Amino acid sequence: MIAGHEHFYERLKPQKGIAYFTIGSSAKLRKGDLRKTAMTAYGNDTDYAFLLVEIVGDEMYFQAINNRGITIDAGSVRRVGKVEPNQGVTTQPVAPQAKPSPTQPGPTGTSGTKK
């Protein structure tokens, strides 16, 4: 399950086979709002971040990247027929550390950045 109203990033440990993500730190941060508990697998309320998700067959790969282009959390979740609690989540990185994308041309063919 992916939600976003809270202004931080958090991934919970699977609950009855369901992985929970909160990704609300893309536009606004509320530093100090994240209350890590025993259910928290990873959490961050100090960096702006976004979440990349790719689904291939029964596997969902995820990668949370902060505003400096650094991967702060990554892994995969596998869909299985019968899910047992605390199973189905691995922690392998999805991809190498993200790098900033090159500047895209603007609508008139010029760079999108000011000189």
C-alpha positions in Angstrom: 0.0 0.0 0.0 1.3 3.4 -0.9 0.1 6.6 0.9 1.3 10.1 0.9 -0.4 12.6 3.3 2.3 12.6 6.0 5.3 14.8 5.1 8.1 12.2 5.5 9.2 8.9 4.0 8.5 5.7 5.8 8.4 2.0 5.0 6.8 -0.3 7.5 7.7 -4.0 8.1 5.2 -6.2 6.2 1.9 -6.6 8.1 0.2 -9.9 7.2 2.2 -9.9 3.9 1.4 -6.3 3.0 4.2 -3.7 2.6 3.3 -0.2 3.5 5.0 3.0 2.2 4.4 6.6 3.1 6.0 9.0 0.6 4.9 12.5 1.4 8.3 14.3 1.5 8.5 15.3 -2.1 7.2 18.9 -1.7 7.2 19.6 2.0 9.0 18.3 5.1 7.9 18.2 8.7 11.2 17.4 10.5 10.6 15.6 13.7 7.1 14.3 12.7 8.3 10.8 12.0 7.8 8.6 15.1 9.8 5.4 14.5 8.2 2.3 16.1 9.0 -1.4 16.1 6.9 -1.6 12.8 9.2 0.9 11.0 11.6 -0.8 8.6 13.1 2.6 7.4 12.1 6.2 7.9 13.4 9.6 7.0 12.0 13.1 7.8 15.1 15.1 7.1 15.4 14.8 3.3 13.0 15.6 0.4 12.5 12.3 -1.4 10.5 10.6 -4.2 9.8 6.9 -4.8 10.5 5.0 -8.0 8.4 1.8 -8.4 8.7 -0.8 -11.1 6.6 -3.9 -11.3 7.9 -6.9 -13.2 5.8 -10.0 -13.0 5.2 -10.8 -9.4 8.0 -8.5 -8.1 7.7 -4.8 -7.2 11.0 -3.0 -7.0 11.2 0.3 -5.1 13.9 3.0 -4.7 13.5 6.1 -2.6 15.9 8.9 -3.7 16.5 12.1 -1.8 17.0 15.6 -3.2 20.7 15.1 -3.6 20.2 12.1 -5.8 21.2 9.6 -3.1 19.3 6.3 -2.7 18.0 6.3 0.9 16.0 3.1 0.7 15.6 0.3 -1.9 14.4 -3.2 -2.2 11.7 -5.4 -3.6 8.4 -6.9 -2.6 7.3 -10.2 -4.1 3.6 -11.1 -4.6 3.0 -14.7 -3.6 -0.1 -16.9 -3.6 -0.3 -17.4 0.2 1.5 -14.7 2.1 2.7 -15.4 5.6 3.4 -12.5 8.0 6.9 -10.9 7.6 7.6 -12.7 4.3 7.8 -11.5 0.8 10.1 -8.5 1.3 13.8 -8.5 0.3 16.3 -5.7 0.7 18.4 -5.9 -2.5 19.0 -2.6 -4.2 16.8 -1.9 -7.2 19.4 -0.1 -9.3 22.8 1.6 -8.9 22.7 4.9 -7.0 20.6 7.4 -8.9 22.4 10.2 -10.7 20.8 13.5 -11.8 19.4 13.3 -15.2 20.8 15.6 -18.0 19.1 18.9 -18.6 16.2 18.4 -21.0 15.7 20.8 -23.8 13.1 23.5 -23.2 10.0 24.0 -25.4 11.9 26.2 -27.9 14.9 23.8 -28.1 16.9 25.7 -25.5 18.1 24.4 -22.2 15.6 24.5 -19.4 18.2 26.3 -17.1 19.1 30.0 -17.0 22.6 31.1 -17.9 
